[in-house]
Amino acid sequence: MPLIDVSIARGRTPAQLRALMHALHAAAETTVGAASDNITVIVREVEREHWSRTDTTVAERDAVST
């Protein structure tokens, strides 16, 4: 069961957040091959951007910071 949990800086409209959730859901269906009913997408709004803007995985990011 794919779970996609995204943090994004505040300031987006509800329509933008909804579009992001739909795009992530569609990407999981295509990429992972999971059934639509089994995919959960969570988008959290945070005070500021705080993650990398690259395609670095969490493991790769942690390996560099240690």
PQR file of N, CA, C, O and H, with PARSE charges and radii, in Angstrom:
ATOM      1  N   MET A   1       0.845  -1.175   0.000 -0.4000 1.5000
ATOM      2  CA  MET A   1       0.000   0.000   0.000 -0.0000 2.0000
ATOM      3  C   MET A   1       0.891   1.240   0.000  0.5500 1.7000
ATOM      4  O   MET A   1       1.469   1.576   1.034 -0.5500 1.4000
ATOM      5  N   PRO A   2       1.013   1.916  -1.121 -0.5600 1.5000
ATOM      6  CA  PRO A   2       1.847   3.119  -1.180  0.2800 2.0000
ATOM      7  C   PRO A   2       1.276   4.253  -0.330  0.5500 1.7000
ATOM      8  O   PRO A   2       0.084   4.556  -0.378 -0.5500 1.4000
ATOM      9  N   LEU A   3       2.160   4.864   0.445 -0.4000 1.5000
ATOM     10  CA  LEU A   3       1.823   6.055   1.224 -0.0000 2.0000
ATOM     11  C   LEU A   3       2.773   7.150   0.782  0.5500 1.7000
ATOM     12  O   LEU A   3       3.991   7.014   0.906 -0.5500 1.4000
ATOM     13  H   LEU A   3       3.128   4.618   0.485  0.4000 1.0000
ATOM     14  N   ILE A   4       2.221   8.227   0.269 -0.4000 1.5000
ATOM     15  CA  ILE A   4       3.020   9.366  -0.176 -0.0000 2.0000
ATOM     16  C   ILE A   4       2.725  10.507   0.775  0.5500 1.7000
ATOM     17  O   ILE A   4       1.587  10.968   0.865 -0.5500 1.4000
ATOM     18  H   ILE A   4       1.232   8.337   0.168  0.4000 1.0000
ATOM     19  N   ASP A   5       3.748  10.965   1.485 -0.4000 1.5000
ATOM     20  CA  ASP A   5       3.598  12.013   2.493 -0.0000 2.0000
ATOM     21  C   ASP A   5       4.524  13.160   2.102  0.5500 1.7000
ATOM     22  O   ASP A   5       5.746  13.026   2.169 -0.5500 1.4000
ATOM     23  H   ASP A   5       4.672  10.590   1.411  0.4000 1.0000
ATOM     24  N   VAL A   6       3.950  14.279   1.697 -0.4000 1.5000
ATOM     25  CA  VAL A   6       4.705  15.407   1.159 -0.0000 2.0000
ATOM     26  C   VAL A   6       4.530  16.624   2.052  0.5500 1.7000
ATOM     27  O   VAL A   6       3.423  16.921   2.503 -0.5500 1.4000
ATOM     28  H   VAL A   6       2.957  14.389   1.643  0.4000 1.0000
ATOM     29  N   SER A   7       5.631  17.327   2.305 -0.4000 1.5000
ATOM     30  CA  SER A   7       5.574  18.618   2.988 -0.0000 2.0000
ATOM     31  C   SER A   7       5.843  19.703   1.954  0.5500 1.7000
ATOM     32  O   SER A   7       6.767  19.591   1.149 -0.5500 1.4000
ATOM     33  H   SER A   7       6.529  17.085   1.939  0.4000 1.0000
ATOM     34  N   ILE A   8       5.038  20.740   1.985 -0.4000 1.5000
ATOM     35  CA  ILE A   8       5.174  21.841   1.028 -0.0000 2.0000
ATOM     36  C   ILE A   8       4.994  23.154   1.785  0.5500 1.7000
ATOM     37  O   ILE A   8       4.208  23.236   2.728 -0.5500 1.4000
ATOM     38  H   ILE A   8       4.287  20.831   2.639  0.4000 1.0000
ATOM     39  N   ALA A   9       5.723  24.165   1.365 -0.4000 1.5000
ATOM     40  CA  ALA A   9       5.629  25.464   2.036 -0.0000 2.0000
ATOM     41  C   ALA A   9       4.213  26.026   1.913  0.5500 1.7000
ATOM     42  O   ALA A   9       3.532  25.819   0.908 -0.5500 1.4000
ATOM     43  H   ALA A   9       6.362  24.098   0.599  0.4000 1.0000
ATOM     44  N   ARG A  10       3.795  26.726   2.934 -0.4000 1.5000
ATOM     45  CA  ARG A  10       2.466  27.363   2.913 -0.0000 2.0000
ATOM     46  C   ARG A  10       2.371  28.366   1.783  0.5500 1.7000
ATOM     47  O   ARG A  10       3.383  28.830   1.257 -0.5500 1.4000
ATOM     48  H   ARG A  10       4.348  26.893   3.750  0.4000 1.0000
ATOM     49  N   GLY A  11       1.146  28.695   1.417 -0.4000 1.5000
ATOM     50  CA  GLY A  11       0.939  29.736   0.425 -0.0000 2.0000
ATOM     51  C   GLY A  11       0.288  29.221  -0.851  0.5500 1.7000
ATOM     52  O   GLY A  11       0.072  29.992  -1.786 -0.5500 1.4000
ATOM     53  H   GLY A  11       0.324  28.318   1.844  0.4000 1.0000
ATOM     54  N   ARG A  12      -0.028  27.932  -0.905 -0.4000 1.5000
ATOM     55  CA  ARG A  12      -0.697  27.386  -2.082 -0.0000 2.0000
ATOM     56  C   ARG A  12      -2.203  27.493  -1.899  0.5500 1.7000
ATOM     57  O   ARG A  12      -2.701  27.493  -0.773 -0.5500 1.4000
ATOM     58  H   ARG A  12       0.147  27.305  -0.146  0.4000 1.0000
ATOM     59  N   THR A  13      -2.912  27.581  -2.988 -0.4000 1.5000
ATOM     60  CA  THR A  13      -4.374  27.608  -2.925 -0.0000 2.0000
ATOM     61  C   THR A  13      -4.884  26.178  -2.767  0.5500 1.7000
ATOM     62  O   THR A  13      -4.162  25.227  -3.066 -0.5500 1.4000
ATOM     63  H   THR A  13      -2.507  27.581  -3.903  0.4000 1.0000
ATOM     64  N   PRO A  14      -6.130  26.019  -2.298 -0.5600 1.5000
ATOM     65  CA  PRO A  14      -6.692  24.672  -2.215  0.2800 2.0000
ATOM     66  C   PRO A  14      -6.679  23.957  -3.570  0.5500 1.7000
ATOM     67  O   PRO A  14      -6.452  22.749  -3.628 -0.5500 1.4000
ATOM     68  N   ALA A  15      -6.916  24.682  -4.641 -0.4000 1.5000
ATOM     69  CA  ALA A  15      -6.900  24.070  -5.976 -0.0000 2.0000
ATOM     70  C   ALA A  15      -5.501  23.553  -6.325  0.5500 1.7000
ATOM     71  O   ALA A  15      -5.366  22.488  -6.928 -0.5500 1.4000
ATOM     72  H   ALA A  15      -7.099  25.664  -4.594  0.4000 1.0000
ATOM     73  N   GLN A  16      -4.472  24.296  -5.952 -0.4000 1.5000
ATOM     74  CA  GLN A  16      -3.100  23.854  -6.215 -0.0000 2.0000
ATOM     75  C   GLN A  16      -2.759  22.611  -5.398  0.5500 1.7000
ATOM     76  O   GLN A  16      -2.132  21.685  -5.911 -0.5500 1.4000
ATOM     77  H   GLN A  16      -4.581  25.161  -5.463  0.4000 1.0000
ATOM     78  N   LEU A  17      -3.164  22.587  -4.142 -0.4000 1.5000
ATOM     79  CA  LEU A  17      -2.913  21.430  -3.293 -0.0000 2.0000
ATOM     80  C   LEU A  17      -3.658  20.204  -3.813  0.5500 1.7000
ATOM     81  O   LEU A  17      -3.113  19.100  -3.821 -0.5500 1.4000
ATOM     82  H   LEU A  17      -3.674  23.339  -3.725  0.4000 1.0000
ATOM     83  N   ARG A  18      -4.897  20.397  -4.246 -0.4000 1.5000
ATOM     84  CA  ARG A  18      -5.682  19.302  -4.791 -0.0000 2.0000
ATOM     85  C   ARG A  18      -5.043  18.758  -6.071  0.5500 1.7000
ATOM     86  O   ARG A  18      -4.989  17.546  -6.277 -0.5500 1.4000
ATOM     87  H   ARG A  18      -5.340  21.294  -4.240  0.4000 1.0000
ATOM     88  N   ALA A  19      -4.556  19.669  -6.936 -0.4000 1.5000
ATOM     89  CA  ALA A  19      -3.887  19.250  -8.167 -0.0000 2.0000
ATOM     90  C   ALA A  19      -2.625  18.453  -7.859  0.5500 1.7000
ATOM     91  O   ALA A  19      -2.332  17.471  -8.541 -0.5500 1.4000
ATOM     92  H   ALA A  19      -4.600  20.654  -6.768  0.4000 1.0000
ATOM     93  N   LEU A  20      -1.872  18.867  -6.836 -0.4000 1.5000
ATOM     94  CA  LEU A  20      -0.673  18.148  -6.425 -0.0000 2.0000
ATOM     95  C   LEU A  20      -1.030  16.744  -5.938  0.5500 1.7000
ATOM     96  O   LEU A  20      -0.375  15.772  -6.313 -0.5500 1.4000
ATOM     97  H   LEU A  20      -2.110  19.664  -6.282  0.4000 1.0000
ATOM     98  N   MET A  21      -2.062  16.636  -5.109 -0.4000 1.5000
ATOM     99  CA  MET A  21      -2.478  15.328  -4.611 -0.0000 2.0000
ATOM    100  C   MET A  21      -2.890  14.406  -5.759  0.5500 1.7000
ATOM    101  O   MET A  21      -2.530  13.229  -5.773 -0.5500 1.4000
ATOM    102  H   MET A  21      -2.595  17.426  -4.804  0.4000 1.0000
ATOM    103  N   HIS A  22      -3.643  14.941  -6.718 -0.4000 1.5000
ATOM    104  CA  HIS A  22      -4.076  14.137  -7.864 -0.0000 2.0000
ATOM    105  C   HIS A  22      -2.885  13.698  -8.710  0.5500 1.7000
ATOM    106  O   HIS A  22      -2.836  12.556  -9.165 -0.5500 1.4000
ATOM    107  H   HIS A  22      -3.935  15.898  -6.706  0.4000 1.0000
ATOM    108  N   ALA A  23      -1.931  14.592  -8.920 -0.4000 1.5000
ATOM    109  CA  ALA A  23      -0.741  14.253  -9.718 -0.0000 2.0000
ATOM    110  C   ALA A  23       0.097  13.173  -9.030  0.5500 1.7000
ATOM    111  O   ALA A  23       0.574  12.245  -9.682 -0.5500 1.4000
ATOM    112  H   ALA A  23      -1.971  15.520  -8.550  0.4000 1.0000
ATOM    113  N   LEU A  24       0.275  13.296  -7.713 -0.4000 1.5000
ATOM    114  CA  LEU A  24       1.038  12.295  -6.967 -0.0000 2.0000
ATOM    115  C   LEU A  24       0.328  10.936  -6.983  0.5500 1.7000
ATOM    116  O   LEU A  24       0.967   9.891  -7.102 -0.5500 1.4000
ATOM    117  H   LEU A  24      -0.113  14.050  -7.183  0.4000 1.0000
ATOM    118  N   HIS A  25      -0.974  10.971  -6.863 -0.4000 1.5000
ATOM    119  CA  HIS A  25      -1.765   9.741  -6.897 -0.0000 2.0000
ATOM    120  C   HIS A  25      -1.612   9.060  -8.255  0.5500 1.7000
ATOM    121  O   HIS A  25      -1.391   7.850  -8.324 -0.5500 1.4000
ATOM    122  H   HIS A  25      -1.493  11.820  -6.766  0.4000 1.0000
ATOM    123  N   ALA A  26      -1.727   9.823  -9.318 -0.4000 1.5000
ATOM    124  CA  ALA A  26      -1.587   9.267 -10.668 -0.0000 2.0000
ATOM    125  C   ALA A  26      -0.180   8.725 -10.896  0.5500 1.7000
ATOM    126  O   ALA A  26      -0.008   7.681 -11.525 -0.5500 1.4000
ATOM    127  H   ALA A  26      -1.906  10.805  -9.262  0.4000 1.0000
ATOM    128  N   ALA A  27       0.821   9.431 -10.386 -0.4000 1.5000
ATOM    129  CA  ALA A  27       2.205   8.974 -10.534 -0.0000 2.0000
ATOM    130  C   ALA A  27       2.425   7.645  -9.812  0.5500 1.7000
ATOM    131  O   ALA A  27       3.122   6.770 -10.325 -0.5500 1.4000
ATOM    132  H   ALA A  27       0.682  10.279  -9.875  0.4000 1.0000
ATOM    133  N   ALA A  28       1.841   7.489  -8.638 -0.4000 1.5000
ATOM    134  CA  ALA A  28       1.981   6.232  -7.901 -0.0000 2.0000
ATOM    135  C   ALA A  28       1.296   5.090  -8.641  0.5500 1.7000
ATOM    136  O   ALA A  28       1.824   3.979  -8.695 -0.5500 1.4000
ATOM    137  H   ALA A  28       1.274   8.199  -8.221  0.4000 1.0000
ATOM    138  N   GLU A  29       0.134   5.355  -9.205 -0.4000 1.5000
ATOM    139  CA  GLU A  29      -0.557   4.319  -9.984 -0.0000 2.0000
ATOM    140  C   GLU A  29       0.315   3.842 -11.140  0.5500 1.7000
ATOM    141  O   GLU A  29       0.441   2.640 -11.377 -0.5500 1.4000
ATOM    142  H   GLU A  29      -0.294   6.257  -9.161  0.4000 1.0000
ATOM    143  N   THR A  30       0.908   4.778 -11.847 -0.4000 1.5000
ATOM    144  CA  THR A  30       1.717   4.460 -13.019 -0.0000 2.0000
ATOM    145  C   THR A  30       3.054   3.842 -12.640  0.5500 1.7000
ATOM    146  O   THR A  30       3.444   2.816 -13.196 -0.5500 1.4000
ATOM    147  H   THR A  30       0.805   5.754 -11.655  0.4000 1.0000
ATOM    148  N   THR A  31       3.752   4.453 -11.707 -0.4000 1.5000
ATOM    149  CA  THR A  31       5.112   4.042 -11.373 -0.0000 2.0000
ATOM    150  C   THR A  31       5.162   2.768 -10.545  0.5500 1.7000
ATOM    151  O   THR A  31       5.960   1.874 -10.828 -0.5500 1.4000
ATOM    152  H   THR A  31       3.435   5.287 -11.256  0.4000 1.0000
ATOM    153  N   VAL A  32       4.327   2.680  -9.539 -0.4000 1.5000
ATOM    154  CA  VAL A  32       4.362   1.549  -8.626 -0.0000 2.0000
ATOM    155  C   VAL A  32       3.432   0.425  -9.094  0.5500 1.7000
ATOM    156  O   VAL A  32       3.623  -0.739  -8.743 -0.5500 1.4000
ATOM    157  H   VAL A  32       3.679   3.407  -9.310  0.4000 1.0000
ATOM    158  N   GLY A  33       2.435   0.787  -9.881 -0.4000 1.5000
ATOM    159  CA  GLY A  33       1.484  -0.205 -10.355 -0.0000 2.0000
ATOM    160  C   GLY A  33       0.492  -0.631  -9.297  0.5500 1.7000
ATOM    161  O   GLY A  33      -0.028  -1.746  -9.344 -0.5500 1.4000
ATOM    162  H   GLY A  33       2.280   1.733 -10.166  0.4000 1.0000
ATOM    163  N   ALA A  34       0.227   0.236  -8.352 -0.4000 1.5000
ATOM    164  CA  ALA A  34      -0.712  -0.078  -7.275 -0.0000 2.0000
ATOM    165  C   ALA A  34      -2.132   0.283  -7.701  0.5500 1.7000
ATOM    166  O   ALA A  34      -2.348   1.168  -8.529 -0.5500 1.4000
ATOM    167  H   ALA A  34       0.650   1.141  -8.314  0.4000 1.0000
ATOM    168  N   ALA A  35      -3.069  -0.411  -7.122 -0.4000 1.5000
ATOM    169  CA  ALA A  35      -4.474  -0.101  -7.377 -0.0000 2.0000
ATOM    170  C   ALA A  35      -4.816   1.243  -6.745  0.5500 1.7000
ATOM    171  O   ALA A  35      -4.309   1.584  -5.676 -0.5500 1.4000
ATOM    172  H   ALA A  35      -2.893  -1.129  -6.449  0.4000 1.0000
ATOM    173  N   SER A  36      -5.664   1.987  -7.402 -0.4000 1.5000
ATOM    174  CA  SER A  36      -6.020   3.331  -6.953 -0.0000 2.0000
ATOM    175  C   SER A  36      -6.516   3.370  -5.511  0.5500 1.7000
ATOM    176  O   SER A  36      -6.167   4.278  -4.756 -0.5500 1.4000
ATOM    177  H   SER A  36      -6.076   1.711  -8.270  0.4000 1.0000
ATOM    178  N   ASP A  37      -7.323   2.394  -5.134 -0.4000 1.5000
ATOM    179  CA  ASP A  37      -7.890   2.371  -3.777 -0.0000 2.0000
ATOM    180  C   ASP A  37      -6.844   2.114  -2.697  0.5500 1.7000
ATOM    181  O   ASP A  37      -7.099   2.351  -1.516 -0.5500 1.4000
ATOM    182  H   ASP A  37      -7.607   1.657  -5.748  0.4000 1.0000
ATOM    183  N   ASN A  38      -5.675   1.633  -3.092 -0.4000 1.5000
ATOM    184  CA  ASN A  38      -4.623   1.303  -2.124 -0.0000 2.0000
ATOM    185  C   ASN A  38      -3.605   2.419  -1.930  0.5500 1.7000
ATOM    186  O   ASN A  38      -2.667   2.261  -1.148 -0.5500 1.4000
ATOM    187  H   ASN A  38      -5.468   1.440  -4.051  0.4000 1.0000
ATOM    188  N   ILE A  39      -3.766   3.530  -2.616 -0.4000 1.5000
ATOM    189  CA  ILE A  39      -2.791   4.619  -2.560 -0.0000 2.0000
ATOM    190  C   ILE A  39      -3.307   5.705  -1.619  0.5500 1.7000
ATOM    191  O   ILE A  39      -4.459   6.126  -1.719 -0.5500 1.4000
ATOM    192  H   ILE A  39      -4.527   3.658  -3.252  0.4000 1.0000
ATOM    193  N   THR A  40      -2.454   6.152  -0.710 -0.4000 1.5000
ATOM    194  CA  THR A  40      -2.785   7.255   0.183 -0.0000 2.0000
ATOM    195  C   THR A  40      -1.795   8.386  -0.055  0.5500 1.7000
ATOM    196  O   THR A  40      -0.582   8.177  -0.030 -0.5500 1.4000
ATOM    197  H   THR A  40      -1.518   5.810  -0.628  0.4000 1.0000
ATOM    198  N   VAL A  41      -2.321   9.588  -0.286 -0.4000 1.5000
ATOM    199  CA  VAL A  41      -1.483  10.766  -0.499 -0.0000 2.0000
ATOM    200  C   VAL A  41      -1.803  11.782   0.592  0.5500 1.7000
ATOM    201  O   VAL A  41      -2.962  12.142   0.798 -0.5500 1.4000
ATOM    202  H   VAL A  41      -3.307   9.758  -0.306  0.4000 1.0000
ATOM    203  N   ILE A  42      -0.762  12.239   1.287 -0.4000 1.5000
ATOM    204  CA  ILE A  42      -0.902  13.251   2.331 -0.0000 2.0000
ATOM    205  C   ILE A  42      -0.032  14.446   1.932  0.5500 1.7000
ATOM    206  O   ILE A  42       1.151  14.284   1.632 -0.5500 1.4000
ATOM    207  H   ILE A  42       0.180  11.946   1.119  0.4000 1.0000
ATOM    208  N   VAL A  43      -0.616  15.633   1.931 -0.4000 1.5000
ATOM    209  CA  VAL A  43       0.147  16.846   1.665 -0.0000 2.0000
ATOM    210  C   VAL A  43       0.044  17.719   2.902  0.5500 1.7000
ATOM    211  O   VAL A  43      -1.052  18.111   3.304 -0.5500 1.4000
ATOM    212  H   VAL A  43      -1.577  15.764   2.175  0.4000 1.0000
ATOM    213  N   ARG A  44       1.188  18.025   3.509 -0.4000 1.5000
ATOM    214  CA  ARG A  44       1.233  18.851   4.714 -0.0000 2.0000
ATOM    215  C   ARG A  44       1.797  20.221   4.357  0.5500 1.7000
ATOM    216  O   ARG A  44       2.799  20.326   3.651 -0.5500 1.4000
ATOM    217  H   ARG A  44       2.078  17.707   3.182  0.4000 1.0000
ATOM    218  N   GLU A  45       1.157  21.246   4.843 -0.4000 1.5000
ATOM    219  CA  GLU A  45       1.687  22.592   4.649 -0.0000 2.0000
ATOM    220  C   GLU A  45       2.550  22.942   5.859  0.5500 1.7000
ATOM    221  O   GLU A  45       2.124  22.778   7.002 -0.5500 1.4000
ATOM    222  H   GLU A  45       0.342  21.160   5.417  0.4000 1.0000
ATOM    223  N   VAL A  46       3.762  23.422   5.601 -0.4000 1.5000
ATOM    224  CA  VAL A  46       4.692  23.798   6.661 -0.0000 2.0000
ATOM    225  C   VAL A  46       5.052  25.274   6.508  0.5500 1.7000
ATOM    226  O   VAL A  46       4.767  25.892   5.483 -0.5500 1.4000
ATOM    227  H   VAL A  46       4.108  23.555   4.673  0.4000 1.0000
ATOM    228  N   GLU A  47       5.672  25.820   7.527 -0.4000 1.5000
ATOM    229  CA  GLU A  47       5.975  27.252   7.544 -0.0000 2.0000
ATOM    230  C   GLU A  47       6.946  27.682   6.457  0.5500 1.7000
ATOM    231  O   GLU A  47       6.832  28.785   5.923 -0.5500 1.4000
ATOM    232  H   GLU A  47       5.903  25.318   8.360  0.4000 1.0000
ATOM    233  N   ARG A  48       7.899  26.822   6.128 -0.4000 1.5000
ATOM    234  CA  ARG A  48       8.890  27.213   5.128 -0.0000 2.0000
ATOM    235  C   ARG A  48       9.431  25.970   4.446  0.5500 1.7000
ATOM    236  O   ARG A  48       9.253  24.853   4.933 -0.5500 1.4000
ATOM    237  H   ARG A  48       7.991  25.926   6.562  0.4000 1.0000
ATOM    238  N   GLU A  49      10.088  26.170   3.325 -0.4000 1.5000
ATOM    239  CA  GLU A  49      10.706  25.045   2.635 -0.0000 2.0000
ATOM    240  C   GLU A  49      11.890  24.556   3.458  0.5500 1.7000
ATOM    241  O   GLU A  49      12.655  25.365   3.984 -0.5500 1.4000
ATOM    242  H   GLU A  49      10.233  27.077   2.930  0.4000 1.0000
ATOM    243  N   HIS A  50      12.048  23.260   3.573 -0.4000 1.5000
ATOM    244  CA  HIS A  50      13.118  22.737   4.412 -0.0000 2.0000
ATOM    245  C   HIS A  50      13.730  21.456   3.881  0.5500 1.7000
ATOM    246  O   HIS A  50      14.504  20.809   4.586 -0.5500 1.4000
ATOM    247  H   HIS A  50      11.427  22.602   3.146  0.4000 1.0000
ATOM    248  N   TRP A  51      13.408  21.078   2.673 -0.4000 1.5000
ATOM    249  CA  TRP A  51      13.973  19.869   2.091 -0.0000 2.0000
ATOM    250  C   TRP A  51      14.777  20.202   0.853  0.5500 1.7000
ATOM    251  O   TRP A  51      14.697  21.307   0.316 -0.5500 1.4000
ATOM    252  H   TRP A  51      12.779  21.603   2.100  0.4000 1.0000
ATOM    253  N   SER A  52      15.543  19.241   0.414 -0.4000 1.5000
ATOM    254  CA  SER A  52      16.378  19.385  -0.774 -0.0000 2.0000
ATOM    255  C   SER A  52      15.519  19.592  -2.019  0.5500 1.7000
ATOM    256  O   SER A  52      14.389  19.109  -2.086 -0.5500 1.4000
ATOM    257  H   SER A  52      15.608  18.344   0.850  0.4000 1.0000
ATOM    258  N   ARG A  53      16.045  20.294  -2.979 -0.4000 1.5000
ATOM    259  CA  ARG A  53      15.338  20.500  -4.241 -0.0000 2.0000
ATOM    260  C   ARG A  53      15.873  19.568  -5.327  0.5500 1.7000
ATOM    261  O   ARG A  53      15.685  19.831  -6.514 -0.5500 1.4000
ATOM    262  H   ARG A  53      16.964  20.686  -2.924  0.4000 1.0000
ATOM    263  N   THR A  54      16.525  18.504  -4.937 -0.4000 1.5000
ATOM    264  CA  THR A  54      17.088  17.571  -5.900 -0.0000 2.0000
ATOM    265  C   THR A  54      16.354  16.235  -5.803  0.5500 1.7000
ATOM    266  O   THR A  54      15.368  16.101  -5.079 -0.5500 1.4000
ATOM    267  H   THR A  54      16.678  18.290  -3.972  0.4000 1.0000
ATOM    268  N   ASP A  55      16.850  15.262  -6.540 -0.4000 1.5000
ATOM    269  CA  ASP A  55      16.247  13.936  -6.466 -0.0000 2.0000
ATOM    270  C   ASP A  55      17.036  13.010  -5.547  0.5500 1.7000
ATOM    271  O   ASP A  55      17.029  11.792  -5.728 -0.5500 1.4000
ATOM    272  H   ASP A  55      17.652  15.370  -7.129  0.4000 1.0000
ATOM    273  N   THR A  56      17.704  13.582  -4.576 -0.4000 1.5000
ATOM    274  CA  THR A  56      18.488  12.817  -3.602 -0.0000 2.0000
ATOM    275  C   THR A  56      17.547  12.061  -2.668  0.5500 1.7000
ATOM    276  O   THR A  56      16.579  12.627  -2.160 -0.5500 1.4000
ATOM    277  H   THR A  56      17.710  14.572  -4.429  0.4000 1.0000
ATOM    278  N   THR A  57      17.837  10.788  -2.447 -0.4000 1.5000
ATOM    279  CA  THR A  57      17.020  10.017  -1.511 -0.0000 2.0000
ATOM    280  C   THR A  57      17.383  10.393  -0.080  0.5500 1.7000
ATOM    281  O   THR A  57      18.421  11.010   0.159 -0.5500 1.4000
ATOM    282  H   THR A  57      18.624  10.329  -2.859  0.4000 1.0000
ATOM    283  N   VAL A  58      16.536  10.025   0.864 -0.4000 1.5000
ATOM    284  CA  VAL A  58      16.806  10.307   2.269 -0.0000 2.0000
ATOM    285  C   VAL A  58      18.108   9.628   2.691  0.5500 1.7000
ATOM    286  O   VAL A  58      18.912  10.233   3.400 -0.5500 1.4000
ATOM    287  H   VAL A  58      15.693   9.524   0.670  0.4000 1.0000
ATOM    288  N   ALA A  59      18.330   8.381   2.267 -0.4000 1.5000
ATOM    289  CA  ALA A  59      19.556   7.659   2.628 -0.0000 2.0000
ATOM    290  C   ALA A  59      20.788   8.365   2.081  0.5500 1.7000
ATOM    291  O   ALA A  59      21.800   8.478   2.773 -0.5500 1.4000
ATOM    292  H   ALA A  59      17.677   7.890   1.690  0.4000 1.0000
ATOM    293  N   GLU A  60      20.707   8.840   0.842 -0.4000 1.5000
ATOM    294  CA  GLU A  60      21.841   9.568   0.252 -0.0000 2.0000
ATOM    295  C   GLU A  60      22.103  10.878   0.981  0.5500 1.7000
ATOM    296  O   GLU A  60      23.251  11.250   1.223 -0.5500 1.4000
ATOM    297  H   GLU A  60      19.885   8.748   0.280  0.4000 1.0000
ATOM    298  N   ARG A  61      21.019  11.575   1.329 -0.4000 1.5000
ATOM    299  CA  ARG A  61      21.148  12.849   2.046 -0.0000 2.0000
ATOM    300  C   ARG A  61      21.774  12.630   3.418  0.5500 1.7000
ATOM    301  O   ARG A  61      22.646  13.392   3.837 -0.5500 1.4000
ATOM    302  H   ARG A  61      20.086  11.273   1.133  0.4000 1.0000
ATOM    303  N   ASP A  62      21.328  11.587   4.117 -0.4000 1.5000
ATOM    304  CA  ASP A  62      21.863  11.294   5.446 -0.0000 2.0000
ATOM    305  C   ASP A  62      23.320  10.873   5.390  0.5500 1.7000
ATOM    306  O   ASP A  62      24.092  11.195   6.293 -0.5500 1.4000
ATOM    307  H   ASP A  62      20.620  10.969   3.777  0.4000 1.0000
ATOM    308  N   ALA A  63      23.707  10.159   4.345 -0.4000 1.5000
ATOM    309  CA  ALA A  63      25.095   9.713   4.204 -0.0000 2.0000
ATOM    310  C   ALA A  63      26.036  10.910   4.006  0.5500 1.7000
ATOM    311  O   ALA A  63      27.176  10.876   4.471 -0.5500 1.4000
ATOM    312  H   ALA A  63      23.080   9.897   3.611  0.4000 1.0000
ATOM    313  N   VAL A  64      25.586  11.941   3.339 -0.4000 1.5000
ATOM    314  CA  VAL A  64      26.402  13.132   3.102 -0.0000 2.0000
ATOM    315  C   VAL A  64      26.534  13.962   4.372  0.5500 1.7000
ATOM    316  O   VAL A  64      27.588  14.541   4.631 -0.5500 1.4000
ATOM    317  H   VAL A  64      24.660  11.968   2.962  0.4000 1.0000
ATOM    318  N   SER A  65      25.449  14.023   5.175 -0.4000 1.5000
ATOM    319  CA  SER A  65      25.460  14.883   6.360 -0.0000 2.0000
ATOM    320  C   SER A  65      26.186  14.263   7.545  0.5500 1.7000
ATOM    321  O   SER A  65      26.417  14.947   8.542 -0.5500 1.4000
ATOM    322  H   SER A  65      24.592  13.552   4.964  0.4000 1.0000
ATOM    323  N   THR A  66      26.549  12.997   7.465 -0.4000 1.5000
ATOM    324  CA  THR A  66      27.230  12.367   8.611 -0.0000 2.0000
ATOM    325  C   THR A  66      28.721  12.362   8.425  0.5500 1.7000
ATOM    326  O   THR A  66      29.450  11.873   9.288 -0.5500 1.4000
ATOM    327  H   THR A  66      26.361  12.441   6.655  0.4000 1.0000
TER
END
